[in-house]
Amino acid sequence: MGGHDSVFGSSIWIRLWVNGREGATVFDEAKRSRKWGVHMSVGPAPYTVRSFVDLANLENRRGKDISRLDPEVGRVTRALRAARQRYLRRAKRYARDSPERLALRAAYRVQRSDLRKRRDAAIESALRDALRVFEDKFSDDRFSFELVAGPLAGGKPTYQIGSTLPITYPAKQAAASVRSALAVEAPSRNSVVRALRSALDRPYHHAILKIDIERFFESIDHFELRARVSRYSSLDRVSAALTERLLWEYAVLAKSQLGLPRGVGLSSHLAELYMREFDTRVRTQPGVLFYARYVDDIVIVSENATALAKIKAVAVDTLNQLKLITNSGKTYELVADKKGDYPSGEHLEYLGYKFTRAGGRLAVGLTNQRKGRRVKRLEAALQAWLSTLPNASWPNHGHNGMLLDRIRYLAGNTKLLNSKSNVAIGLYFSNSALDENAGELRELDVMIQEFCLLHGSKMPDKLRSRIESISFVDMFHSRSFLRFNQKRVERIVSIWGQV
């Protein structure tokens, strides 16, 4: 790895902004009052070339490499892809086991090995330079996340940090360090919903409390967060100082000592840290049968309404201590009878799913909002085909194929070609807790059939036959996979930007 493998040597003065004086930087405040400077041994701090390379490898496995952030890495990465494409083109000329193809493969493997070594060396060099820049700026109190306001998402403000390696990789490392200090990985949306389904999928008396936190990210109190960060002795001091820096930049930008910047990865992990004691306190209350929190959506299943009332009082009181309040419009209770059934017309909505119990049976569908998004996307795909029908002056150019791919994309599941990520997206993998024969899926099938009845005369027979063979119900049941390259996916989803 070379000699430049640690950030600050054996120790560093890390100055923490602790009194929240508005308008002062973390570092200026420390300089005015030396009692807030604490001499801290870095020890096995994670801010090393090795730790940055490990993060880069993790990003690469997720299909996100750093080639767009460094010119040399980008050049070698493009050369690697070009070599593969040349090999595939030339290999088609020969029979599979012919001597010519075997020789071509051997030569390609040698070239690929060399290019991979050059790419890895370029990545390490780029990250070593990034670490050196970060170290210099941090040591001189000049480091900044370059936090700026981003676009609105769902009507809520988002923020962005600088896109250079000396900013993004310290930010990634700080997020990884906070996640490691928490010791427990935050559950995925799908795992939370599947666990809830299991908890509700039996006929027994129970009561449910659904809590939504009002303006969660915007309401996190900086003083309370600092107090909680300080309790994690396993969190390295560089990460703690970067947390301070992010809070200060956000406070200056938002003009508030409340809130974390949405859209910044570190914020999500700090929010989990902020809520960890709340999770423990509520989960361990007498009468709790099931507890889950996904970001700011909380669901609690208790033995009965009496136990639920006590649990709710503890939950609300603990949230108040955290300076958080509930969203009354999305917070409610639901009490089942002895068979586990819910009152007529009542249901639980959680993370895009609708849970209903009647006749001793649990039914899991999609909320109107979540179903509506998929319906609108299907409508947009069908309308895009109708509005651009080929004619003498506008020939097909894959027009029919795009309609097929868009419907298949909505009904199936996708893993990008050439992606090293193991994450799948699509109908099943985004809605795995849904009933296999859910009414929402049948409605989508009906939409396709009605479209073919109305506009079948405009379609070639082969196209109509292929569209009629597509079934959301069947593809959900079979968990069908489709393979698209990145450019094809971009074309497919291009019409859904406003949906």
C-alpha positions as CSV (number, residue, x, y, z in Angstrom):
1,M,0.0,0.0,0.0
2,G,2.9,2.4,0.4
3,G,3.9,4.6,3.3
4,H,1.0,7.0,3.3
5,D,-1.4,4.6,4.9
6,S,-2.8,6.4,8.0
7,V,-4.6,9.8,8.2
8,F,-3.0,11.5,11.1
9,G,-0.2,9.3,12.4
10,S,-0.5,8.3,16.0
11,S,-2.6,11.2,17.3
12,I,-4.4,14.4,16.4
13,W,-6.2,17.3,18.0
14,I,-9.9,16.9,17.1
15,R,-11.9,20.0,18.1
16,L,-15.5,19.5,18.7
17,W,-18.2,22.2,18.6
18,V,-20.2,21.6,21.7
19,N,-22.0,24.8,22.8
20,G,-24.0,25.3,19.6
21,R,-23.1,29.0,19.2
22,E,-24.7,30.1,15.9
23,G,-22.5,31.4,13.2
24,A,-19.3,29.9,14.6
25,T,-17.5,27.0,12.9
26,V,-16.6,23.8,14.6
27,F,-13.0,24.7,14.4
28,D,-13.3,28.5,15.2
29,E,-15.3,27.7,18.4
30,A,-12.6,25.3,19.5
31,K,-9.8,27.9,18.9
32,R,-11.7,30.4,21.1
33,S,-12.0,27.9,23.9
34,R,-9.2,25.4,24.3
35,K,-11.1,23.5,27.0
36,W,-13.2,21.9,24.1
37,G,-10.0,20.6,22.4
38,V,-9.4,17.0,23.4
39,H,-6.3,15.1,22.6
40,M,-7.4,11.8,21.2
41,S,-5.4,8.8,20.1
42,V,-6.5,7.7,16.7
43,G,-5.4,4.1,17.2
44,P,-6.9,1.8,14.5
45,A,-8.8,4.7,12.8
46,P,-10.5,3.5,9.6
47,Y,-9.4,6.4,7.4
48,T,-6.6,4.6,5.5
49,V,-5.9,3.8,1.9
50,R,-6.9,0.2,2.7
51,S,-10.3,1.2,4.1
52,F,-11.0,3.5,1.1
53,V,-10.1,0.6,-1.3
54,D,-12.4,-1.7,0.6
55,L,-15.2,0.8,0.3
56,A,-14.5,1.1,-3.5
57,N,-14.7,-2.6,-3.8
58,L,-18.0,-2.7,-2.0
59,E,-19.3,0.0,-4.3
60,N,-18.1,-1.9,-7.3
61,R,-19.9,-5.0,-6.3
62,R,-23.1,-2.9,-6.1
63,G,-22.5,-1.8,-9.7
64,K,-21.1,1.6,-8.8
65,D,-17.5,2.2,-9.6
66,I,-15.4,5.4,-9.2
67,S,-14.6,5.7,-12.9
68,R,-16.8,8.8,-13.3
69,L,-14.9,10.5,-10.4
70,D,-11.4,10.0,-11.6
71,P,-10.1,10.4,-15.2
72,E,-7.4,7.7,-15.1
73,V,-9.7,5.1,-13.5
74,G,-12.3,6.0,-16.1
75,R,-9.8,5.6,-18.9
76,V,-8.7,2.1,-17.8
77,T,-12.3,1.0,-17.0
78,R,-13.3,2.0,-20.5
79,A,-10.4,0.1,-22.0
80,L,-11.4,-3.0,-20.0
81,R,-14.9,-2.8,-21.3
82,A,-13.7,-2.2,-24.9
83,A,-11.4,-5.2,-24.7
84,R,-14.3,-7.4,-23.6
85,Q,-16.5,-6.1,-26.4
86,R,-13.8,-6.8,-29.0
87,Y,-13.3,-10.3,-27.7
88,L,-17.0,-11.1,-27.9
89,R,-17.3,-9.7,-31.5
90,R,-14.3,-11.7,-32.7
91,A,-15.3,-14.9,-30.8
92,K,-18.5,-15.1,-32.8
93,R,-16.5,-15.8,-36.0
94,Y,-15.3,-19.2,-34.7
95,A,-16.9,-22.4,-33.4
96,R,-17.1,-22.7,-29.6
97,D,-14.2,-25.2,-29.2
98,S,-12.2,-24.3,-32.2
99,P,-8.4,-23.7,-31.8
100,E,-8.8,-20.1,-33.1
101,R,-11.5,-19.3,-30.5
102,L,-9.5,-20.9,-27.7
103,A,-6.4,-18.9,-28.7
104,L,-8.4,-15.8,-28.8
105,R,-9.8,-16.4,-25.3
106,A,-6.4,-17.1,-23.9
107,A,-5.1,-13.8,-25.3
108,Y,-8.1,-11.9,-24.0
109,R,-7.7,-13.3,-20.5
110,V,-4.1,-12.2,-20.4
111,Q,-5.1,-8.7,-21.6
112,R,-8.0,-8.6,-19.1
113,S,-5.7,-9.6,-16.2
114,D,-3.3,-6.8,-17.2
115,L,-6.1,-4.2,-17.5
116,R,-7.6,-5.2,-14.2
117,K,-4.2,-4.8,-12.5
118,R,-3.9,-1.3,-14.1
119,R,-7.4,-0.4,-13.0
120,D,-6.8,-1.5,-9.4
121,A,-3.6,0.4,-9.3
122,A,-5.4,3.5,-10.7
123,I,-8.1,3.2,-8.1
124,E,-5.6,2.8,-5.3
125,S,-3.6,5.8,-6.6
126,A,-6.7,8.0,-6.9
127,L,-7.9,7.0,-3.4
128,R,-4.4,7.6,-1.9
129,D,-4.4,11.1,-3.4
130,A,-7.9,11.7,-2.1
131,L,-6.9,10.6,1.4
132,R,-3.8,12.9,1.3
133,V,-6.1,15.9,0.3
134,F,-8.6,15.0,3.0
135,E,-5.8,14.6,5.6
136,D,-4.3,18.0,4.8
137,K,-7.6,19.8,4.8
138,F,-8.9,18.1,7.9
139,S,-5.6,18.7,9.8
140,D,-5.7,22.4,8.9
141,D,-9.4,22.8,9.8
142,R,-10.2,23.4,6.1
143,F,-12.3,20.3,5.3
144,S,-15.8,20.9,4.0
145,F,-18.5,18.6,2.8
146,E,-19.5,21.4,0.4
147,L,-23.1,20.8,1.4
148,V,-25.7,22.5,-0.9
149,A,-29.5,22.3,-1.3
150,G,-30.7,19.8,-3.8
151,P,-34.0,19.2,-5.6
152,L,-37.3,18.5,-3.7
153,A,-38.2,14.9,-3.4
154,G,-41.8,14.1,-2.5
155,G,-42.2,17.8,-1.5
156,K,-39.3,17.5,1.0
157,P,-35.9,19.3,0.7
158,T,-32.8,17.3,-0.1
159,Y,-29.2,18.1,0.1
160,Q,-26.0,17.1,-1.7
161,I,-22.3,17.0,-0.8
162,G,-19.4,17.6,-3.1
163,S,-18.8,14.9,-5.7
164,T,-15.0,14.7,-5.5
165,L,-13.2,11.7,-4.0
166,P,-11.6,13.7,-1.1
167,I,-15.2,14.4,0.0
168,T,-17.2,11.4,-1.0
169,Y,-14.9,8.8,0.5
170,P,-14.5,10.4,3.9
171,A,-18.3,10.7,3.9
172,K,-18.7,7.0,3.0
173,Q,-16.2,6.0,5.7
174,A,-17.9,8.1,8.3
175,A,-21.3,6.5,7.4
176,A,-19.7,3.0,7.6
177,S,-18.1,3.8,11.0
178,V,-21.5,5.0,12.4
179,R,-23.1,1.9,11.0
180,S,-20.4,-0.3,12.6
181,A,-20.8,1.4,15.9
182,L,-24.5,0.6,15.9
183,A,-23.5,-3.1,15.7
184,V,-26.9,-4.0,14.2
185,E,-27.7,-3.3,10.5
186,A,-30.9,-1.4,9.9
187,P,-33.4,-3.8,8.4
188,S,-34.5,-3.5,4.8
189,R,-38.0,-2.5,3.8
190,N,-38.8,-5.9,2.5
191,S,-37.6,-7.8,5.6
192,V,-39.6,-5.5,7.9
193,V,-42.8,-6.0,5.9
194,R,-42.3,-9.8,5.6
195,A,-41.8,-10.0,9.4
196,L,-44.9,-7.9,10.0
197,R,-46.9,-10.2,7.7
198,S,-45.7,-13.2,9.7
199,A,-46.8,-11.6,12.9
200,L,-50.3,-10.8,11.6
201,D,-50.8,-14.1,9.7
202,R,-52.5,-16.0,12.5
203,P,-55.9,-15.7,14.2
204,Y,-55.4,-14.2,17.6
205,H,-56.6,-11.2,19.6
206,H,-54.2,-8.3,19.2
207,A,-54.0,-4.5,18.9
208,I,-51.9,-2.4,16.5
209,L,-50.4,1.0,16.9
210,K,-49.1,2.7,13.7
211,I,-46.9,5.8,14.4
212,D,-45.6,8.2,11.8
213,I,-43.1,10.9,12.9
214,E,-43.8,14.4,11.6
215,R,-40.9,15.9,9.6
216,F,-38.5,13.3,10.9
217,F,-35.2,14.3,9.4
218,E,-35.9,18.0,9.8
219,S,-36.7,17.6,13.5
220,I,-33.6,15.8,14.8
221,D,-32.1,18.0,17.5
222,H,-28.4,18.6,17.1
223,F,-27.8,18.8,20.9
224,E,-29.6,15.5,21.5
225,L,-27.8,13.8,18.6
226,R,-24.4,14.9,19.9
227,A,-25.2,13.5,23.3
228,R,-26.0,10.2,21.7
229,V,-23.0,10.1,19.5
230,S,-20.8,10.7,22.6
231,R,-22.1,7.5,24.2
232,Y,-20.7,5.3,21.4
233,S,-17.1,4.8,22.5
234,S,-16.6,2.5,19.6
235,L,-17.1,5.3,17.1
236,D,-13.7,6.6,16.0
237,R,-13.0,10.3,16.7
238,V,-12.4,11.3,13.1
239,S,-16.0,10.1,12.3
240,A,-17.3,11.9,15.3
241,A,-15.6,15.1,14.1
242,L,-17.0,14.7,10.6
243,T,-20.4,14.3,12.1
244,E,-19.9,17.6,13.8
245,R,-18.8,19.2,10.5
246,L,-21.9,17.9,8.7
247,L,-24.2,19.3,11.5
248,W,-22.5,22.7,11.4
249,E,-22.8,23.0,7.6
250,Y,-26.4,22.0,7.7
251,A,-27.1,24.5,10.5
252,V,-25.6,27.3,8.5
253,L,-27.5,26.3,5.3
254,A,-30.8,25.6,7.0
255,K,-30.4,28.3,9.6
256,S,-31.5,25.8,12.3
257,Q,-30.1,23.6,15.0
258,L,-32.7,21.0,14.1
259,G,-32.5,18.5,11.3
260,L,-30.2,16.3,9.2
261,P,-29.7,16.8,5.4
262,R,-31.9,14.3,3.5
263,G,-30.0,12.7,0.6
264,V,-26.7,12.4,2.4
265,G,-25.8,8.9,3.3
266,L,-24.3,9.8,6.6
267,S,-27.6,11.4,7.7
268,S,-29.5,8.1,7.4
269,H,-27.0,6.3,9.8
270,L,-27.0,9.2,12.2
271,A,-30.8,9.1,12.3
272,E,-30.6,5.4,13.1
273,L,-28.2,6.2,16.0
274,Y,-30.6,8.9,17.2
275,M,-33.5,6.4,17.4
276,R,-31.6,3.5,18.8
277,E,-32.6,4.1,22.5
278,F,-36.2,4.7,21.5
279,D,-36.3,1.3,19.7
280,T,-34.9,-0.5,22.7
281,R,-37.2,1.2,25.2
282,V,-40.4,0.6,23.2
283,R,-39.5,-2.9,22.1
284,T,-39.0,-4.1,25.6
285,Q,-42.3,-2.8,27.0
286,P,-44.6,-5.4,28.6
287,G,-47.2,-6.6,26.1
288,V,-45.2,-5.9,22.9
289,L,-45.6,-8.9,20.5
290,F,-44.0,-7.2,17.5
291,Y,-42.1,-4.0,16.9
292,A,-40.6,-2.5,13.8
293,R,-39.4,0.9,12.7
294,Y,-38.3,1.7,9.2
295,V,-36.9,5.3,9.2
296,D,-39.9,7.2,10.6
297,D,-42.6,4.6,10.2
298,I,-43.3,2.6,13.4
299,V,-45.6,-0.3,13.9
300,I,-46.3,-2.1,17.2
301,V,-48.4,-5.2,17.8
302,S,-49.5,-5.7,21.4
303,E,-51.5,-8.3,23.3
304,N,-54.6,-6.1,23.7
305,A,-55.9,-2.5,23.7
306,T,-55.0,-2.0,27.4
307,A,-51.4,-3.0,26.9
308,L,-51.3,-0.9,23.7
309,A,-52.5,2.3,25.6
310,K,-49.5,2.0,28.0
311,I,-47.1,1.3,25.2
312,K,-48.4,4.3,23.3
313,A,-47.9,6.5,26.3
314,V,-44.2,5.4,26.6
315,A,-43.6,5.8,22.9
316,V,-45.0,9.3,22.7
317,D,-43.2,10.4,25.9
318,T,-39.9,9.0,24.5
319,L,-40.4,10.8,21.2
320,N,-41.1,14.0,23.0
321,Q,-37.8,13.6,24.9
322,L,-36.2,13.4,21.5
323,K,-37.9,16.6,20.4
324,L,-40.0,14.6,17.9
325,I,-43.8,14.7,17.4
326,T,-46.2,12.3,15.8
327,N,-48.0,13.0,12.5
328,S,-51.6,12.7,13.8
329,G,-53.0,12.2,10.3
330,K,-50.9,9.0,9.8
331,T,-50.9,7.7,13.4
332,Y,-53.8,5.4,14.5
333,E,-54.8,2.3,16.4
334,L,-56.5,-0.9,15.3
335,V,-57.9,-3.6,17.6
336,A,-58.7,-7.1,16.3
337,D,-61.3,-9.4,17.7
338,K,-60.6,-12.9,19.2
339,K,-60.3,-14.3,15.7
340,G,-57.8,-11.7,14.7
341,D,-60.2,-10.0,12.3
342,Y,-60.3,-6.2,12.0
343,P,-63.5,-4.1,12.1
344,S,-65.3,-3.8,8.8
345,G,-63.7,-1.3,6.5
346,E,-60.5,-0.9,8.7
347,H,-57.0,-2.0,7.7
348,L,-53.4,-1.3,8.5
349,E,-51.2,0.6,6.0
350,Y,-47.5,0.2,6.3
351,L,-44.6,0.9,3.9
352,G,-46.9,0.8,0.9
353,Y,-48.8,-2.3,1.9
354,K,-52.4,-2.7,3.0
355,F,-53.1,-5.4,5.6
356,T,-56.7,-6.6,6.1
357,R,-58.1,-9.4,8.2
358,A,-61.5,-10.9,7.7
359,G,-63.0,-14.4,8.0
360,G,-59.8,-15.5,9.8
361,R,-57.6,-14.7,6.9
362,L,-55.0,-12.1,6.3
363,A,-55.0,-10.3,2.9
364,V,-52.0,-8.2,1.9
365,G,-52.4,-5.8,-1.0
366,L,-50.9,-2.4,-2.0
367,T,-52.0,0.9,-0.8
368,N,-53.9,3.1,-3.3
369,Q,-50.8,5.4,-3.6
370,R,-48.4,2.6,-4.3
371,K,-50.8,0.8,-6.7
372,G,-51.5,4.1,-8.4
373,R,-47.9,4.6,-9.3
374,R,-47.7,1.3,-11.1
375,V,-51.0,1.9,-12.9
376,K,-49.8,5.3,-14.1
377,R,-46.6,3.8,-15.4
378,L,-48.5,1.2,-17.3
379,E,-50.8,3.9,-18.7
380,A,-47.8,6.0,-19.7
381,A,-46.2,3.1,-21.5
382,L,-49.4,2.4,-23.5
383,Q,-50.0,6.0,-24.2
384,A,-46.4,6.5,-25.4
385,W,-47.0,3.8,-28.0
386,L,-50.3,5.2,-29.1
387,S,-49.0,8.8,-29.5
388,T,-46.0,7.8,-31.6
389,L,-47.4,5.1,-33.9
390,P,-45.1,4.5,-36.9
391,N,-46.2,5.8,-40.3
392,A,-44.6,6.4,-43.7
393,S,-42.6,9.3,-42.5
394,W,-41.8,7.8,-39.0
395,P,-40.8,4.1,-39.5
396,N,-40.9,1.6,-36.6
397,H,-37.3,1.8,-35.3
398,G,-38.0,-0.6,-32.4
399,H,-41.3,1.2,-31.5
400,N,-43.2,-2.1,-30.8
401,G,-40.3,-3.6,-29.1
402,M,-40.1,-0.7,-26.7
403,L,-43.8,-1.2,-25.7
404,L,-43.1,-4.9,-25.0
405,D,-40.0,-4.1,-22.9
406,R,-41.8,-1.5,-20.9
407,I,-44.7,-3.8,-20.0
408,R,-42.3,-6.6,-19.2
409,Y,-40.2,-4.3,-17.1
410,L,-43.3,-3.4,-15.0
411,A,-44.5,-7.0,-14.7
412,G,-41.1,-8.7,-14.2
413,N,-37.8,-8.3,-12.3
414,T,-34.6,-6.9,-13.5
415,K,-30.9,-7.2,-12.9
416,L,-28.8,-5.0,-15.1
417,L,-26.4,-6.8,-17.5
418,N,-22.8,-6.4,-16.6
419,S,-23.8,-5.2,-13.1
420,K,-21.9,-6.7,-10.2
421,S,-24.8,-5.9,-7.8
422,N,-26.8,-8.7,-6.5
423,V,-29.8,-6.5,-5.8
424,A,-32.8,-7.2,-8.0
425,I,-35.6,-4.7,-8.7
426,G,-39.1,-5.2,-10.1
427,L,-42.6,-6.3,-9.3
428,Y,-41.8,-9.2,-7.0
429,F,-38.6,-7.9,-5.4
430,S,-40.1,-4.6,-4.6
431,N,-43.4,-6.1,-3.3
432,S,-42.4,-9.5,-2.1
433,A,-45.0,-9.5,0.8
434,L,-47.9,-9.0,-1.6
435,D,-50.4,-11.9,-2.0
436,E,-49.7,-13.9,-5.1
437,N,-53.1,-13.4,-6.5
438,A,-53.7,-9.9,-5.2
439,G,-56.5,-7.9,-6.8
440,E,-54.0,-5.1,-7.7
441,L,-52.2,-7.6,-10.0
442,R,-55.4,-8.8,-11.6
443,E,-56.4,-5.2,-12.3
444,L,-53.1,-4.6,-14.2
445,D,-53.8,-7.7,-16.2
446,V,-57.3,-6.5,-17.1
447,M,-55.7,-3.1,-18.2
448,I,-53.5,-5.0,-20.7
449,Q,-56.4,-7.1,-22.1
450,E,-58.7,-4.1,-22.5
451,F,-55.9,-2.1,-24.3
452,C,-55.5,-5.0,-26.7
453,L,-59.3,-5.1,-27.3
454,L,-59.4,-1.4,-28.0
455,H,-56.3,-1.0,-30.1
456,G,-55.5,-4.5,-31.3
457,S,-56.3,-3.5,-34.9
458,K,-53.3,-1.1,-34.9
459,M,-50.9,-3.9,-33.8
460,P,-49.2,-6.6,-35.9
461,D,-50.6,-10.0,-34.9
462,K,-47.2,-11.0,-33.4
463,L,-47.1,-7.9,-31.2
464,R,-50.7,-8.4,-29.9
465,S,-50.0,-12.1,-29.2
466,R,-46.9,-11.2,-27.2
467,I,-48.7,-8.5,-25.2
468,E,-51.6,-10.7,-24.4
469,S,-49.2,-13.3,-23.1
470,I,-47.9,-11.0,-20.4
471,S,-49.5,-11.4,-17.0
472,F,-48.6,-9.5,-13.8
473,V,-50.1,-12.3,-11.8
474,D,-48.1,-15.1,-13.5
475,M,-44.8,-13.1,-13.5
476,F,-45.2,-12.2,-9.9
477,H,-45.7,-15.9,-9.0
478,S,-42.8,-17.1,-11.2
479,R,-40.5,-14.2,-10.1
480,S,-39.6,-13.8,-13.8
481,F,-36.2,-12.2,-14.5
482,L,-35.4,-10.0,-17.5
483,R,-32.0,-8.8,-18.6
484,F,-31.5,-5.3,-19.9
485,N,-28.4,-3.3,-20.3
486,Q,-28.1,0.2,-18.8
487,K,-28.9,2.1,-21.9
488,R,-32.1,0.0,-22.5
489,V,-33.3,0.6,-19.0
490,E,-32.7,4.3,-19.4
491,R,-34.9,4.4,-22.5
492,I,-37.6,2.2,-20.9
493,V,-37.9,4.5,-17.8
494,S,-37.4,7.8,-19.6
495,I,-41.2,8.4,-19.9
496,W,-41.8,7.9,-16.1
497,G,-39.9,10.9,-14.8
498,Q,-43.0,12.6,-13.5
499,V,-44.8,9.4,-12.2
